[in-house]
Amino acid sequence: MKKLGIAAAICASLSVAGVQAKEVNCDVTINYALKMDRNDIRLFDDNREVVKIDGGEQLYIGDRRQTLDDDQQALVSEYAARIRKLAPIAARTAREATTLGLEAAEETLVALLGPDNRVNEETMSKLRQISQEIRQHLREDDLDWPRLERELEDGQMGHELESLVARVIASATASITGEMVSAAIRGDKGRLSELEARLESLDESLGDAFESRAEQLGEQAEYLCDEAKSLDALEARLVTGVKAMAPYELLTLKTED
């Protein structure tokens, strides 16, 4: 396996929020941070509250209470109920993906560097810290996906993950290449074959270890997709009925036939 192959194995396993077990034909973006308690549902743009549905299912946009007729009130009530159903599913699915990705990363690092390697231990410690930070944005009553997405793409967490991957790739490449060179110099064909087999079997061993859990996660993602489609359709009706809601749709949903 060349350096590119090692990099691919590590990058795949370190994508802690991106485990995907099966093709799910929707792409959901949560546009606002969502906070819920027993009484209220609130949407935030950064730290600014933009929408609130209170315990009496009254709708506020900004600080203005909306006057609703019976049909509009029914839409708001159904909207609130669907949000309360969707948010815990989204949070649990993302947390389980994080856990599965972290465990896959650990298996990969142990396979490439060995269980007692210092780089492995330091990397896993940092990955667990990042995983915990990710989870802080994925609570069922406090789902801040926009901030998490920014952190993973352009923020400190994203930069830390990139740095970890680069360091592990360098260490794994040096370690395995060194072993191969040493075996080649000694003429140890058996050791060379063993190293080649170890690298070639990495993807297969990860698949065997995590396939069942990844399939379960895929089923959850499919269910989440269906719920998101239902909420998106309801949101379209709500925006048609309450024009002031148009800038504040919680979801953006892309589907593929």
C-alpha angles and dihedrals in degrees: 000000000000126000090267090059092052090048092051092051093050096043091050093051095043094055087101097177098039108067109144122183102177140004111279113186102222138073113206124195117189103212100192139038109256125212124180138178132168091285112026141044113201133184120205133197098206100312097334116103108226104168134023131180107192131206091274088053092247113154122231123185109194102329095322121106112222120229106228134190121218095271093049091047090052090052092050091049092050090045092054091049093051093048090053089052097044102044098063091047092051093047095047094046092050093046092050090049088052092051093047092047092050092051091047089051091052092050090050094049093048090049093050103036106019129250097278100044113131094220089052093052094046092046094050091048090054093044091053089052091050090046090055091050090051090052091054088067093047106062116139092237095037114040111172101174097154093058092044091050091051091048093051095045104037109357138083095283092055093048091047092052091050090049092049093050092049092049094048092046090053093047095044093046092050093046098047094039089050092052091048093049091048092049091047092051090050091046089237100160091170092059092046091052090047092053093047091050091048092055095042092051095050096092091044094050092049090050092051092048098047107022097101095047091044090053090052090049089050090054090051090049090051091051089047089052092054092049091048091052090052092049091046091053091048091047090055089055091047092051090050090051098040108035094189089067093063096097093046108058108152095212138045109194127191116189133193123206 
